């Protein structure tokens, strides 16, 4: 094991730039991937959210970064700064990404990635200036401990096997979610749920009537109700009033935990909070403040913080009100955009004013028979990935400091 700088194991250390936004030719019909720090954090980056044109590549000093380069977020609010990813296709980046093109005769890029994952806090400590941004010079001189190349590759392989399985699980869940959404839309958006002869209702000439409130044709017998009519929305509590006095506590589930999971920075709350504020795996959460999102919780028991609704129903299955709320989320976000604010608070009044189509409970339950097993499979796969991630995170520092070796 020896120490060297990141520059010492790299063919190049470089950042990108942002072509002039005012020059439409740099962005119109863009086909060259252009990466921003908001995407950095996952192990691999296969695609970007924005693209630049060939003209931008020709008329600016921006360079294409090759596949398998490591990119570090130098800017970014919250948890972004100091995050690391591996680029998996040639692409360009903005100036907030520091890109390491690793010399494969000196280091294994996967090993370097995993080492830097253990250095998140140390990288952030390099921040300077009012906005506390990193700079590429500090990253160039940042020290890395590395064994010989063969040992690097063995360590990286062990960790990669775990991450590969987690990525596979994520793809499986993505496909399952898309399949569930497609079935739901076929039944309750296209109105081709099975009729009494097991034929698609609308396509087989099922009776449709004009609905005055929604101003469109709907299946005969369906009703227009609100989200509050099909589910209960329980807001979380101010957990700072229930701080634990000993080790008997629950993690506080805020919007950050809802999006990123429980971490060592997660706050704590007493276990004796009212039961309606306790959440478990499989509960449906709706963040109604700032970040509008709907998710099914999978990270174990916790205490629900304010700004998040726990959504339940004693009448309708979760698969129904999950998709109804998810579909209506687009309307809530549009409302927030019209108010010209990023703080898109959704109130009980907004829920009461919502207008949704409600089929008969019989049809809803028939669909649940198909969707509920998919939801259960997704939850099981998420729990498996969490265990694999915990094992990876436990092994990672010990492999890097030599406590554990790979034979």
PyMOL commands that set and color helices and strands:
alter all, ss='L'
color gray80, all
select helices_A, chain A and resi 7-9+24-26+37-39+54-59+109-117+120-124+136-140+149-188+227-230+239-242+255-260+275-277+318-338+348-353+361-401
alter helices_A, ss='H'
color red, helices_A
select strands_A, chain A and resi 2-5+10-15+32-35+44-45+50-52+70-73+84-87+92-93+97-102+143-146+208-211+216-219+223-225+232-235+249-253+268-270+278-279+284-287+293-296+302-304+308-312+356-358
alter strands_A, ss='S'
color yellow, strands_A
deselect
rebuild
show_as cartoon
